[in-house]
């Protein structure tokens, strides 16, 4: 299922990001380009971060940016962005973040199986490290194919 949503066109490998906002822009760009989300979704991510802090940083080096379906989601989608240098999200103990998996959920139920598969991936530190170390999208897709 992950490789149905995480296709080559929504995977990015970037050398660096200026700050957390730039990282979110990089991570959401493929989902904007393919019509999964609207610009209002990106604005909601920024607004929520400013109001709540980096609620979507899940652990060391790992973030799953997401907002509410009504904030501009057109259909269920995922994006995966690796930022090689990492970026500071002001999440003590978790910075720098190098892997961002952006979730766009179109309702409260359709993404439950996807979240379970992502949780399985995130618990495998070797695979997470291999994704961060990957030089090509194909390398990442080979890892994702196991989930």
C-alpha angles and dihedrals in degrees: 000000000000091000089052089062101026100061128159093267093061097044119093133182110197129180095219148336126221094227142329092288092054089047090054090048091052092046096049098041095088091049091050091048094053095043097248091124138019126230087258088069092060090047089052091052091053092046094048092048090052092048101039105020124236094332091158097059100106102184144323109338094350133106134170107195111202140152134183123300091241090057091080113301116149097179141349110288146155133204128192123205127178116199105195098202093041126227134239114247094174089250105141112227093011104067135138098050114205103165122057120180107187115208123203109185116190094199140356097273114032095077099051095099090045091053090051091053092047090050089054090051094045091053090057102081092185093057093045090051090047091052091050091048094046118120097196139038089238090060089054093046091053090057094045091051088073091065 
